Structure formats: C-alpha cells, structure tokens
Amino acid sequence: MRHPAHDYLGGGYFVTFTTHNRIPILSSLRSANLDIKPAGRIVHALWESLPEYYPGVMLDAFITMPDHVHCIIILTQPKLLNQKGKVKPLPEVIRGFKSMSSRQINKLFNRTGVPVWQEGYHDRVIRNDRELDSFRQYIVTNPIRVDMKSN
C-alpha cells in the first residue's frame, strides 16, 4: 500500500480508512446530508485532538462517511519527534488514531477488543496546491456523490 520511494515523514497526505466489514457506525446519509452518530462524534473529537498527541500534525479537510473516513493530514517533519528523537511517520500517526478511536468506540458499545477499523488504509501523497484543492473538494462533495450513487 505504501509508496516504496516515499519516507512518509513530511508533507501532505490524502488518507482514507474504512470501518471493519464496512459497517456504517460513523454516520448516516440522508439526501446528501450526514447525520453523525456517537461513534462518528468520537472520531471527530479525536481528529481535532490529534495535534495534542502528535505536535507536528496539521489538520486539514476531514469527513466521516457512514463506513469510512477521508482526511488530509500534513506532517511537519521537525516537530514529529518521539521520545527517542525519531521522526513519527504517517503510518504511526494513523495507527495511533485508529487505536485510540477503537478503544473509545468499543467502550461506547460496552465491548472490548472488537475490531472497529479494517486493517491498513489508503493514502495519496499530495504533490502540489492543485492536488490539495482537488482532494479538499473531493472530501466536501463526497456525501453528494455517495447519495447520487445510492439513488
């Protein structure tokens, strides 16, 4: 899944990850409008707090669809050092986000250890401002496209 020639230590990324078995626990879609469910609110709150856990993370566009999340994450390399002085790459940030949200969502549903997310995620390196704008537009219009496909 990862691009072999890219170190994932800095730059912007368009990231998509899905719920386990694509179960729609995050939101519901009605007439191209999203109704965020409690699990989706947990995901939103953790997204907003991500820079507290990873100081070099800058947040951009984000959306919780019923069974997946699209987001843009920008890593500023010098600030993403862990306690041992090693840079935290994108996979570590996503793994931490999915782990924290899984624990909280499982707590919401009074369960432990149940998978919330599919393994892995899809990412795309954002190469320039034109691509950044395109991915932002994709995220904002995703509910409309999904609603049109389902009707």
N, C-alpha and C positions, 0 to 999 in steps of 0.2 A: 504494500500500500504506500509506503513512503518512497519518495523520490531518492534514488541512491546517491545522486550527486549533491544533495542539499543537506546542510547540517541541522536545520530546524532550530537554530539558536537565536535568530533575529529575523525581523521582517514581519510582513502581514500575511495572514492565512485565512482563507475561507474554509470553515470546518463544518461538517455535517456528521451527526451521530444519531442512531435510532434506538428506540426502546426495545427491550428484549421481546422477540417474536412480534415486533411492531404493534404491540398492544397500545391502544390510544389512551394512555393515562395522563397525558400532559394538558390537553385542551380538547375542545370540541369545535367543529367548524359549522357555522350556520350562515348561509347567504354571504359567504366570503368574510364573515366576522368570526374572530376567535373568542371563545369563552374559556378562559384559563381555569383549569381545575386545581385543587390543592397541591397536587404533585407538581404541576407546572409552576405554581407560585413558589414552591421550594426551589425549583431550578432557576427561576428568575432571581430570587434573593441571593442564591449562591453565585450566579453570574455577576451580579452587582458587587459582591464582596470579593470576587476573585483577586483583585489587586492587593487586598489585605494579606492574602496568603502568598501571592506571587507579585512582589512590588514592581517588577519590570513588565507586567502585563498591562497593556492599554486596551480597553474595551471599545468596540465599535458596534455595528449593527448586530441584532440578535432577535430570534423569534422561536417560540415553542409551538410547533405544529402538534396535532394530536399524537403522533407517534415518532416524531423526530425533532431535532434542533438544528437550526442553521445559525452560524455566528461568524463574526470576523474578529480575530484576535491579532493584536500587534505586539510583538515581543521586542523590547528594547534591551538588547544584549547586555550592556554593562550592569544593569540592575538585577538581572536574573541569576544572582549567585546564591547557592545554597550555603549551609553552614561550613562545608568543607572547601568553599571557594570555587566550586564547579558550577558552570552555567546550567540552568534548568531549561532544557529544550521543550518544544511544543508537546511531544508525547508525554512528558512528565506532568505538564500543566493539565492536559486533557485527562490523564489517568487520575490525578488528584481531584479534579472537578467531578468526574464520574463516580469516584469512590465516596466523596463527601455527600453528593446528592443521593446516591444509592442508600447510604445509611439513614439519611433523613426521610427518604420516601418509604423505606421499609418500616421505619418507626411509625410513620403516618398510618400505614396499613397494618400495624401490630404484627409484624413478622420480622424475621432476621435471616440474612443470608440468601434471600431470593434475588435472582438477577433482575436488575432494572434496565440495564443497557445491553445492547448487542456488543459483542467483542469488537474492538477496533473502531475506526472512524474513517471518514473520507476527508482529505484535505487538499487544498489547492494553494500553491504559493501565489500571492498577489504580486504581480511584477511591476505595475505602474498605476498611476491615478485613474486611468481609464478603466482598468480592470477593477480597481477598488470601487468606483462608482457603479460599475455593472453588477458586482456582487451585492452592493447595498440595495440596488434596485430589485435584484432577484429576491432578496430577503423580504423587502417591503411588499412585493407583489405576490409572494408565494401563496398566501391564502386565496387570492383571487384565482390563480392558475389551478390550484388543487380543487377548488369549488367548481370551476368550469369543467374539469375532467370528470368529476363525480356526477354531474347532471347530464 
